[in-house]
Each structure stands twice: as C-alpha cells, then as structure tokens.
C-alpha cells in the first residue's frame, strides 16, 4: 500500500493540521471558550450551554478530544472535560514563530 499524503509532512505539521481542523467549527470554539470560562472540569453542563442536541455536542467533544485539545475523565455515568494545555502549547509555539518571522520581514 502506498504512502498517504500526510506521510510527506513532519509530525509537527500533521499535529498542527489536526488541531486546526478540530478548531474549524464554531461549536468547538464555543466549547473551548466555555471550558476556559468555568476553569474546571465539566460533567454534562456543556449541552446546556450550546444550542445543539446532546449527540451533536458529544460528536464535537469527541473531535476536540481526538485532536488533544481537551481531556476527558469518566466519573460515574458521565465524562468530565477540561482543557488539555499541551495542544495549546503546540499552537502557541507555532503562532509565536509565525509572528516573530512576520515582524522581521519587509514585505507588502
């Protein structure tokens, strides 16, 4: 079987692309903003904060978790979610490097 297109890029490039894709939906941004606002692990309250059905919210949470943006721990019958700072550190480094490079350029 041949190589997939992602095989031609670095692990870092693939990781950033996965994170960016997960951030590419406003509901996921809203979930992250909510988790930042409450500043603690949330069990089940997220559905009440969004104008979306529970299965839809669950799917968005799954995408965020798969990208490493949030963590989830099982507590009883529910899963509690909070921000996973590691993925945001990757983004911070990526965007900080872009900003530092752009500031040095003398381009249009």
C-alpha positions in Angstrom: 0.0 0.0 0.0 1.3 3.5 -0.9 2.1 6.3 1.4 -0.7 8.7 2.4 -0.3 12.4 1.7 0.3 13.1 5.4 3.4 10.9 5.3 5.1 13.6 3.3 4.9 16.1 6.2 6.5 16.3 9.6 4.8 15.0 12.7 4.6 18.6 13.9 2.9 19.8 10.7 0.4 16.9 10.9 -0.3 17.7 14.6 -0.9 21.4 13.9 -3.2 20.4 11.0 -5.2 18.0 13.2 -5.6 20.7 15.8 -6.5 23.4 13.2 -9.2 21.1 11.7 -10.7 20.5 15.1 -10.8 24.2 15.7 -12.6 24.7 12.4 -16.1 24.7 13.7 -17.7 27.4 15.8 -19.4 24.9 18.2 -15.9 23.6 19.1 -14.7 27.1 19.7 -17.7 27.7 21.9 -16.9 24.5 23.9 -13.3 25.6 24.4 -14.4 29.1 25.4 -16.9 27.6 27.9 -14.3 25.3 29.4 -11.9 28.3 29.8 -14.6 30.4 31.4 -15.6 27.9 34.0 -11.9 27.0 34.6 -12.7 23.5 35.9 -13.7 20.1 34.6 -17.3 20.0 33.4 -19.6 17.0 33.6 -22.6 17.3 31.4 -23.2 21.0 31.6 -21.8 21.7 28.1 -25.1 20.6 26.4 -27.0 23.3 28.4 -24.6 26.0 27.1 -25.0 25.3 23.4 -27.9 25.5 21.0 -27.2 21.9 19.9 -28.6 18.5 20.6 -26.7 16.2 23.0 -25.5 13.8 20.3 -24.1 16.7 18.3 -22.3 18.1 21.3 -20.9 14.7 22.0 -19.5 14.5 18.5 -17.8 17.9 18.8 -16.3 16.8 22.2 -15.0 13.7 20.6 -13.3 15.7 17.8 -11.7 18.0 20.3 -10.5 15.1 22.4 -9.1 13.3 19.4 -7.1 16.4 18.5 -5.8 16.6 22.0 -7.4 19.9 22.8 -9.5 18.6 25.7 -9.1 15.8 28.2 -12.0 13.6 29.5 -12.2 11.6 32.6 -15.0 9.2 33.4 -16.7 9.9 36.7 -19.7 7.7 37.4 -22.1 7.8 34.5 -20.6 10.9 32.9 -17.4 12.1 31.3 -15.8 15.3 32.7 -14.0 17.5 30.3 -11.3 20.1 30.7 -8.7 21.9 28.6 -5.5 19.9 27.7 -2.8 22.6 27.7 -0.3 20.5 25.7 -2.1 21.1 22.3 -2.4 24.8 23.1 1.4 25.0 23.8 2.0 23.5 20.3 -0.3 26.2 18.8 1.4 28.9 20.9 4.8 27.9 19.7 3.6 27.7 16.1 1.9 31.1 16.0 4.7 32.8 18.0 7.2 31.6 15.4 4.9 33.0 12.7 4.5 36.3 14.4 8.2 36.7 15.1 9.1 35.9 11.5 6.5 38.2 10.0 7.7 41.1 12.2 11.2 40.7 10.8 10.0 40.7 7.1 9.8 43.8 5.0 7.1 42.6 2.7 4.0 44.1 1.1 
